[in-house]
Amino acid sequence: MKTMKIGPIEFNTHSWPLTPKKTTLLFIHGATLSKGFWQAQMDGLQHETNPVSIDLPGHGGSDGPGKSSIHDYAEAICDFIKMAGMNQQDVILCGMSMGGGIVLDLIIDHPHRFKAGILINTGARLKVHPMILESVKTDFTSFIRTMPTYSLSPDTAMDPFEKKIHDVASTSDKQTALMDFTACNTFDVMEKIGDITCPVLVCSAEHDLSTPPKYGFWLAQNIKQATHVHIPNAGHFSPMEKSDEINGAIKHFISKI
């Protein structure tokens, strides 16, 4: 896998230039995370697609600062796609949590620009619990250290994932994290969901504490061309925790469209 940089955005890809005639999957991580979050998808979907995982501004290897609104992050994605010379109509956007909010912003504002969207453990509103904001403000190190506890299902052994989560979550600083959660806290597109016209895969997780399953069920019921997959015994970080199930759902979705 290659790590590259175009403009301010650093990203991972298996091939560059991208393989012609393959759909490009553009992976967008959640708050405080980075492109390494999608390692299992990058490896598991490389034969069927051109998978590309990016660091959002201010995260990982991308230049900062971060953004304090979902729409500003979405504009950064548009800029990257243009600079990278991607054919937008061959791009499927895939986002988790805050990344899912970014995908929603893009497919609402640009209804005919993208091939499809994939929404994983996200919602049309992303209100942040005040305790999370307070934790980030007062003890960011402790917040990162305890992230695996509330991001995985209680049925999942933590050992295989704890270091991976810390590695992908330790690439942003306190200020960027606060900007991320501010962006989430002010995000609300519930009144615009009916404007989505492209096919959408919605994935929810049974034990997701951050974006409870009801968020995914609501999206699936209110997006016209939605396919819904509910992952049992999984938490908020299901793309890591249940990568086979998530990858299988993505492959099946792509095969249908």
C-alpha positions, 0 to 999 in steps of 0.5 A: 500500500502506498501513502501519498499526498496531493495538496494538503491531503495525505492518503493511502492507496494500493495503486496510483494512478487508479485502475481504469474501469474500477469503481473508486471507494473513498473512505472518510474517517470519524472524529479524532481518527485517521486514514489507518482506521480503514486498513481492513477495508483497504486490504479486503476491497482492493481487488474489486475497487480502487480503495482510497482512504484519506486523512481529513485536514488537521488529522494524520499526515494532512495539513491543518487546521481541522474544520469546525463544520461538517460542510467545511470538511465536505468542501475539502473532500471536493477539493481533493477529488478535483486535485486528484483528477478522479471522475466523480461519477465513478466515486462511491463515498464511504464514511463512518460517524463524522465521516458519514455526516460528511458523505451525507452533506456531499450527496445532498448538496451534489445529488448527481455528482457521485455514484453512491454513498455508504453510511456506517454508524452515523446519523442525520444529526450527530449531537455530542454528549456534553461529557465527551466534550468535557473529557476532551477539554479537560483530559484529552490523553485519558479520552484517547486511552479510554476510546476502545472501551466505548467504541467496541462491543462488550462481546469483543475481546479488546486485545486485538484492537486496543493498539490499532485504535490508539494508533489511528486516534493519536494522530490528532491533537486536542484542538482538532478533536474539539473542532471535530466534535463541534462540527458533529454537534452542529450537524443536522440534515434531517429536513434534507434527507429526502433530497438524496437521489443516489443509491445508499448503503446504511450500516448500523451496529447493535452495540453502538453507543455513539450513534445508536442503531435507531439512527441507521434505521431512521436513515434507511427508512427515509432515504429513497434508494437505501439498503440497510445492513445491521451488524450484530455484536458490533460497536461503533468501530464495526469496520475494524471489529467486524471487517468481514461483515462490513466488507461483505456488505460493501461488496454486495452493495457495489455488485447491485449498483 
